[in-house]
Amino acid sequence: MNTRTSPTRTARTPVQLAALLVGAVFLLVGILGFIPGITTDYDTMEFASHDSRAELLGIFQVSILHNLVHLAFGVAGLALSRSASGARTYLLAGGAIYLVLWLYGLLVGHDSDANFVPLNTADDWLHFVLGIGMIALGALLTRRPATSRRM
């Protein structure tokens, strides 16, 4: 009979759960980007170039670099979800990065050599939604409740 007791685990906060979920989704997307069939025109995938014609789900233009970035964001989300402050930082900073990617995609021509990620219009608007969503989760899930003042 084992008399050891396992240490009690504290429940994850809502912001930690959000970061964990977002990180898991990024990991899944990064993996799916390397699966032929789920990624159309897989044989045209480049490492980092606007010439990559591979598209995740036939919609989002991807490259090996693009998929690796998704995997890295996923690993970061899982790692940083271990603490509330790490989860908040992941969501806020990650959201800001995705908003920068959205602006980059809007400003750089999709056929430009500067579009090395690569990005298409669907990617641009997904990055906008991700950026706003991640920032909203990081901010709203860590809000402090308003305190009432007595006069």
Contact map, one row per residue, 1 for C-alpha under 8 A:
1110000000000000000000000000000000000000000000000000000000000000000000000000000000000000000000000000000000000000000000000000000000000000000000000000000
1111000000000000000000000000000000000000000000000000000000000000000000000000000000000000000000000000000000000000000000000000000000000000000000000000000
1111100000000000000000000000000000000000000000000000000000000000000000000000000000000000000000000000000000000000000000000000000000000000000000000000000
0111110000000000000000000000000000000000000000000000000000000000000000000000000000000000000000000000000000000000000000000000000000000000000000000000000
0011111000000000000000000000000000000000000000000000000000000000000000000000000000000000000000000000000000000000000000000000000000000000000000000000000
0001111100000000000000000000000000000000000000000000000000000000000000000000000000000000000000000000000000000000000000000000000000000000000000000000000
0000111110000000000000000000000000000000000000000000000000000000000000000000000000000000000000000000000000000000000000000000000000000000000000000000000
0000011111000000000000000000000000000000000000000000000000000000000000000000000000000000000000000000000000000000000000000000000000000000000000000000000
0000001111100000000000000000000000000000000000000000000000000000000000000000000000000000000000000000000000000000000000000000000000000000000000000000000
0000000111110000000000000000000000000000000000000000000000000000000000000000000000000000000000000000000000000000000000000000000000000000000000000000000
0000000011111000000000000000000000000000000000000000000000000000000000000000000000000000000000000000000000000000000000000000000000000000000000000000000
0000000001111101100000000000000000000000000000000000000000000000000000000000000000000000000000000000000000000000000000000000000000000000000000000000000
0000000000111111100000000000000000000000000000000000000000000000000000000000000000010000000000000000000000000000000000000000000000000000000000000000000
0000000000011111110000000000000000000000000000000000000000000000000000000000000000000000000000000000000000000000000000000000000000000000000010000000000
0000000000001111111000000000000000000000000000000000000000000000000000000000000010010011000000000000000000000000000000000000000000000000110011000000000
0000000000011111111100000000000000000000000000000000000000000000000000000000000011110011000000000000000000000000000000000000000000000000000000000000000
0000000000011111111110000000000000000000000000000000000000000000000000000000000010000000000000000000000000000000000000000000000000000000000000000000000
0000000000000111111111000000000000000000000000000000000000000000000000000000000000000010000000000000000000000000000000000000000000000000100000000000000
0000000000000011111111100000000000000000000000000000000000000000000000000000110110000011011000000000000000000000000000000000000000000000000000000000000
0000000000000001111111110000000000000000000000000000000000000000000000000000110010000010000000000000000000000000000000000000000000000000000000000000000
0000000000000000111111111000000000000000000000000000000000000000000000000000000000000000000000000000000000000000000000000000000000000000000000000000000
0000000000000000011111111100000000000000000000000000000000000000000000000100100000000000000000000000000000000000000000000000000000000000000000000000000
0000000000000000001111111110000000000000000000000000000000000000000000001111110000000000000000000000000000000000000000000000000000000000000000000000000
0000000000000000000111111111000000000000000000000000000000000000000000000110110000000000000000000000000000000000000000000000000000000000000000000000000
0000000000000000000011111111100000000000000000000000000000000000000000000100000000000000000000000000000000000000000000000000000000000000000000000000000
0000000000000000000001111111110000000000000000000000000000000000000001101100000000000000000000000000000000000000000000000000000000000000000000000000000
0000000000000000000000111111111000000000000000000000000000000000000001111110000000000000000000000000000000000000000000000000000000000000000000000000000
0000000000000000000000011111111100000000000000000000000000000000000000100000000000000000000000000000000000000000000000000000000000000000000000000000000
0000000000000000000000001111111110000000000000000000000000000000001001100000000000000000000000000000000000000000000000000000000000000000000000000000000
0000000000000000000000000111111111000000000000000000000000000000011111100000000000000000000000000000000000000000000000000000000000000000000000000000000
0000000000000000000000000011111111100000000000000000000000000000001000100000000000000000000000000000000000000000000000000000000000000000000000000000000
0000000000000000000000000001111111100110000000000000000100000000000000000000000000000000000000000000000000000000000000000000000000000000000000000000000
0000000000000000000000000000111111110110000000000000001100000100001000000000000000000000000000000000000000000000000000000000000000000000000000000000000
0000000000000000000000000000011111110010010000000000000000000001001000000000000000000000000000000000000000000000000000000000000000000000000000000000000
0000000000000000000000000000001111111110010000000000000000000000000000000000000000000000000000000000000000000000000000000000000000000000000000000000000
0000000000000000000000000000000011111111110000000000000000000000000000000000000000000000000000000000000000000000000000000000000000000000000000000000000
0000000000000000000000000000000000111111010000000000000000000000000000000000000000000000000000000000000000000000000000000000000000000000000000000000000
0000000000000000000000000000000110111111000000000000000111000000000000000000000000000000000000000000000000000000000000000000000000000000000000000000000
0000000000000000000000000000000111111111110000000000011111000000000000000000000000000000000000000000000000000000000000000000000000000000000000000000000
0000000000000000000000000000000000011111110000000000011111000000000000000000000000000000000000000000000000000000000000000000000000000000000000000000000
0000000000000000000000000000000000010011111110000000111000000000000000000000000000000000000000000000000000000000000000000000000000000000000000000000000
0000000000000000000000000000000001111011111110000000111000000000000000000000000000000000000000000000000000000000000000000000000000000000000000000000000
0000000000000000000000000000000000000000111110000000010000000000000000000000000000000000000000000000000000000000000000000000000000000000000000000000000
0000000000000000000000000000000000000000111111000001110000000000000000000000000000000000000000000000000000000000000000000000000000000000000000000000000
0000000000000000000000000000000000000000111111100001110000000111000000000000000000000000000000000000000000000000000000000000000000000000000000000000000
0000000000000000000000000000000000000000000111111011000000000011000000000000000000000000000000000000000000000000000000000000000000000000000000000000000
0000000000000000000000000000000000000000000011111001000000000011100000000000000000000000000000000000000000000000000000000000000000000000000000000000000
0000000000000000000000000000000000000000000001111101000000000011110000000000000000000000000000000000000000000000000111000000000000000000000000000000000
0000000000000000000000000000000000000000000001111111000000000010000000000000000000000000000000000000000000000000101111000000000000000000000000000000000
0000000000000000000000000000000000000000000000011111100000000000000000000000000000000000000000000000000000000111101111100000000000000000000000000000000
0000000000000000000000000000000000000000000001001111100000000000000000000000000000000000000000000000000000000010000000000000000000000000000000000000000
0000000000000000000000000000000000000000000111111111110000001110000000000000000000000000000000000000000000000000000001000000000000000000000000000000000
0000000000000000000000000000000000000000110110000111111000001100000000000000000000000000000000000000000000000000000000000000000000000000000000000000000
0000000000000000000000000000000000000011111110000001111101001110000000000000000000000000000000000000000000000000000000000000000000000000000000000000000
0000000000000000000000000000000010000011110000000000111111111100000000000000000000000000000000000000000000000000000000000000000000000000000000000000000
0000000000000000000000000000000110000111000000000000011111111100000000000000000000000000000000000000000000000000000000000000000000000000000000000000000
0000000000000000000000000000000000000111000000000000001111110000000000000000000000000000000000000000000000000000000000000000000000000000000000000000000
0000000000000000000000000000000000000111000000000000011111111000000000000000000000000000000000000000000000000000000000000000000000000000000000000000000
0000000000000000000000000000000000000000000000000000001111111000000000000000000000000000000000000000000000000000000000000100000000000000000000000000000
0000000000000000000000000000000000000000000000000000001111111100000000000000000000000000000000000000000000000000000000110110000000000000000000000000000
0000000000000000000000000000000000000000000000000001111101111110000000000000000000000000000000000000000000000000000001110110000000000000000000000000000
0000000000000000000000000000000010000000000010000001111100011111111000000000000000000000000000000000000000000000000011100000000000000000000000000000000
0000000000000000000000000000000000000000000011111001010000001111111000000000000000000000000000000000000000000000000011000000000000000000000000000000000
0000000000000000000000000000000001000000000011110000000000000111111100000000000000000000000000000000000000000000000000000000000000000000000000000000000
0000000000000000000000000000000000000000000000110000000000000111111110000000000000000000000000000000000000000000000010000000000000000000000000000000000
0000000000000000000000000000010000000000000000010000000000000111111111000000000000000000000000000000000000000000000011000000000000000000000000000000000
0000000000000000000000000000111011000000000000000000000000000111111111100000000000000000000000000000000000000000000000000000000000000000000000000000000
0000000000000000000000000000010000000000000000000000000000000001111111110000000000000000000000000000000000000000000000000000000000000000000000000000000
0000000000000000000000000000010000000000000000000000000000000000111111111000000000000000000000000000000000000000000000000000000000000000000000000000000
0000000000000000000000000110110000000000000000000000000000000000011111111100000000000000000000000000000000000000000000000000000000000000000000000000000
0000000000000000000000000111111000000000000000000000000000000000001111111110000000000000000000000000000000000000000000000000000000000000000000000000000
0000000000000000000000000010000000000000000000000000000000000000000111111111000000000000000000000000000000000000000000000000000000000000000000000000000
0000000000000000000000100110000000000000000000000000000000000000000011111111100000000000000001000000000000000000000000000000000000000000000000000000000
0000000000000000000001111110000000000000000000000000000000000000000001111111110000000000000000000000000000000000000000000000000000000000000000000000000
0000000000000000000000110010000000000000000000000000000000000000000000111111111000000000000000000000000000000000000000000000000000000000000000000000000
0000000000000000000000100000000000000000000000000000000000000000000000011111111100000000010000000000000000000000000000000000000000000000000000000000000
0000000000000000001101110000000000000000000000000000000000000000000000001111111110000010010000000000000000000000000000000000000000000000000000000000000
0000000000000000001100110000000000000000000000000000000000000000000000000111111111000000000000000000000000000000000000000000000000000000000000000000000
0000000000000000000000000000000000000000000000000000000000000000000000000011111111000000000000000000000000000000000000000000000000000000000000000000000
0000000000000000001000000000000000000000000000000000000000000000000000000001111111100110010000000000000000000000000000000000000000000000000000000000000
0000000000000011101100000000000000000000000000000000000000000000000000000000111111110110010000000000000000000000000000000000000000000000000000000000000
0000000000000001000000000000000000000000000000000000000000000000000000000000011111110110000000000000000000000000000000000000000000000000000000000000000
0000000000000001000000000000000000000000000000000000000000000000000000000000000111111110000000000000000000000000000000000000000000000000000000000000000
0000000000001011000000000000000000000000000000000000000000000000000000000000000011111111000000000000000000000000000000000000000000000000000000000000000
0000000000000000000000000000000000000000000000000000000000000000000000000000000000111111100000000000000000000000000000000000000000000000000000000000000
0000000000000000000000000000000000000000000000000000000000000000000000000000000111111111110000000000000000000000000000000000000000000000000000000000000
0000000000000011011100000000000000000000000000000000000000000000000000000000100111111111111000000000000000000000000000000000000000000000010000000000000
0000000000000011001000000000000000000000000000000000000000000000000000000000000000011111111100000000000000000000000000000000000000000000011001000000000
0000000000000000000000000000000000000000000000000000000000000000000000000000000000001111111111000000000000000000000000000000000000000000010000000000000
0000000000000000001000000000000000000000000000000000000000000000000000000001100110000111111111100000000000000000000000000000000000000000010000000000000
0000000000000000001000000000000000000000000000000000000000000000000000000000000000000011111111100000000000000000000000000000000000000110110000000000000
0000000000000000000000000000000000000000000000000000000000000000000000000000000000000001111111110000000000000000000000000000000000000111011000000000000
0000000000000000000000000000000000000000000000000000000000000000000000000000000000000000111111111000000000000000000000000000000000000010000000000000000
0000000000000000000000000000000000000000000000000000000000000000000000001000000000000000111111111100000000000000000000000000000000100110000000000000000
0000000000000000000000000000000000000000000000000000000000000000000000000000000000000000011111111110000000000000000000000000000001111110000000000000000
0000000000000000000000000000000000000000000000000000000000000000000000000000000000000000000111111111000000000000000000000000000000100010000000000000000
0000000000000000000000000000000000000000000000000000000000000000000000000000000000000000000011111111100000000000000000000000000000100000000000000000000
0000000000000000000000000000000000000000000000000000000000000000000000000000000000000000000001111111110000000000000000000000001101100000000000000000000
0000000000000000000000000000000000000000000000000000000000000000000000000000000000000000000000111111111000000000000000000000001101110000000000000000000
0000000000000000000000000000000000000000000000000000000000000000000000000000000000000000000000011111111100000000000000000000000000000000000000000000000
0000000000000000000000000000000000000000000000000000000000000000000000000000000000000000000000001111111110000000000000000001001000000000000000000000000
0000000000000000000000000000000000000000000000000000000000000000000000000000000000000000000000000111111111000000000000000011101100000000000000000000000
0000000000000000000000000000000000000000000000000000000000000000000000000000000000000000000000000011111111100000000000000001000000000000000000000000000
0000000000000000000000000000000000000000000000000000000000000000000000000000000000000000000000000001111111110000000000000000000000000000000000000000000
0000000000000000000000000000000000000000000000000000000000000000000000000000000000000000000000000000111111111100001000111001000000000000000000000000000
0000000000000000000000000000000000000000000000000000000000000000000000000000000000000000000000000000011111111000000000000001000000000000000000000000000
0000000000000000000000000000000000000000000000000000000000000000000000000000000000000000000000000000001111111000000000000000000000000000000000000000000
0000000000000000000000000000000000000000000000000000000000000000000000000000000000000000000000000000000111111101011000000000000000000000000000000000000
0000000000000000000000000000000000000000000000000000000000000000000000000000000000000000000000000000000011111111011000000000000000000000000000000000000
0000000000000000000000000000000000000000000000000100000000000000000000000000000000000000000000000000000010011111001001110000000000000000000000000000000
0000000000000000000000000000000000000000000000000110000000000000000000000000000000000000000000000000000000001111101000000000000000000000000000000000000
0000000000000000000000000000000000000000000000000100000000000000000000000000000000000000000000000000000000011111111000000000000000000000000000000000000
0000000000000000000000000000000000000000000000001100000000000000000000000000000000000000000000000000000000000011111100000000000000000000000000000000000
0000000000000000000000000000000000000000000000000000000000000000000000000000000000000000000000000000000000011001111100000000000000000000000000000000000
0000000000000000000000000000000000000000000000001100000000000000000000000000000000000000000000000000000010011111111111100000000000000000000000000000000
0000000000000000000000000000000000000000000000011100000000000000000000000000000000000000000000000000000000000000111111100000000000000000000000000000000
0000000000000000000000000000000000000000000000011100000000000110110000000000000000000000000000000000000000000000001111100000000000000000000000000000000
0000000000000000000000000000000000000000000000011101000000001110010000000000000000000000000000000000000000000100001111110000000000000000000000000000000
0000000000000000000000000000000000000000000000000100000000011100000000000000000000000000000000000000000010000100001111111111000000000000000000000000000
0000000000000000000000000000000000000000000000000000000000011000000000000000000000000000000000000000000010000100000001111111000000000000000000000000000
0000000000000000000000000000000000000000000000000000000000000000000000000000000000000000000000000000000010000000000000111111100000000000000000000000000
0000000000000000000000000000000000000000000000000000000000111000000000000000000000000000000000000000000000000000000000111111110000000000000000000000000
0000000000000000000000000000000000000000000000000000000000011000000000000000000000000000000000000000010000000000000000111111111000000000000000000000000
0000000000000000000000000000000000000000000000000000000000000000000000000000000000000000000000000000111011000000000000111111111100000000000000000000000
0000000000000000000000000000000000000000000000000000000000000000000000000000000000000000000000000000010000000000000000001111111110000000000000000000000
0000000000000000000000000000000000000000000000000000000000000000000000000000000000000000000000000000000000000000000000000111111111000000000000000000000
0000000000000000000000000000000000000000000000000000000000000000000000000000000000000000000000000110110000000000000000000011111111100000000000000000000
0000000000000000000000000000000000000000000000000000000000000000000000000000000000000000000000000110010000000000000000000001111111110000000000000000000
0000000000000000000000000000000000000000000000000000000000000000000000000000000000000000000000000000000000000000000000000000111111111000000000000000000
0000000000000000000000000000000000000000000000000000000000000000000000000000000000000000000000100110000000000000000000000000011111111100000000000000000
0000000000000000000000000000000000000000000000000000000000000000000000000000000000000000000001111110000000000000000000000000001111111110000000000000000
0000000000000000000000000000000000000000000000000000000000000000000000000000000000000000000000100010000000000000000000000000000111111111000000000000000
0000000000000000000000000000000000000000000000000000000000000000000000000000000000000000000000100000000000000000000000000000000011111111100000000000000
0000000000000000000000000000000000000000000000000000000000000000000000000000000000000000001101100000000000000000000000000000000001111111110000000000000
0000000000000000000000000000000000000000000000000000000000000000000000000000000000000000001111110000000000000000000000000000000000111111111000000000000
0000000000000000000000000000000000000000000000000000000000000000000000000000000000000000000100000000000000000000000000000000000000011111111100000000000
0000000000000010010000000000000000000000000000000000000000000000000000000000000000000000001000000000000000000000000000000000000000001111111110000000000
0000000000000010000000000000000000000000000000000000000000000000000000000000000000000011111100000000000000000000000000000000000000000111111111000000000
0000000000000000000000000000000000000000000000000000000000000000000000000000000000000001000100000000000000000000000000000000000000000011111111100000000
0000000000000000000000000000000000000000000000000000000000000000000000000000000000000000000000000000000000000000000000000000000000000001111111100000000
0000000000000110000000000000000000000000000000000000000000000000000000000000000000000000000000000000000000000000000000000000000000000000111111100000000
0000000000000010000000000000000000000000000000000000000000000000000000000000000000000001000000000000000000000000000000000000000000000000011111110000000
0000000000000000000000000000000000000000000000000000000000000000000000000000000000000000000000000000000000000000000000000000000000000000001111111000000
0000000000000000000000000000000000000000000000000000000000000000000000000000000000000000000000000000000000000000000000000000000000000000000001111100000
0000000000000000000000000000000000000000000000000000000000000000000000000000000000000000000000000000000000000000000000000000000000000000000000111110000
0000000000000000000000000000000000000000000000000000000000000000000000000000000000000000000000000000000000000000000000000000000000000000000000011111000
0000000000000000000000000000000000000000000000000000000000000000000000000000000000000000000000000000000000000000000000000000000000000000000000001111100
0000000000000000000000000000000000000000000000000000000000000000000000000000000000000000000000000000000000000000000000000000000000000000000000000111110
0000000000000000000000000000000000000000000000000000000000000000000000000000000000000000000000000000000000000000000000000000000000000000000000000011111
0000000000000000000000000000000000000000000000000000000000000000000000000000000000000000000000000000000000000000000000000000000000000000000000000001111
0000000000000000000000000000000000000000000000000000000000000000000000000000000000000000000000000000000000000000000000000000000000000000000000000000111
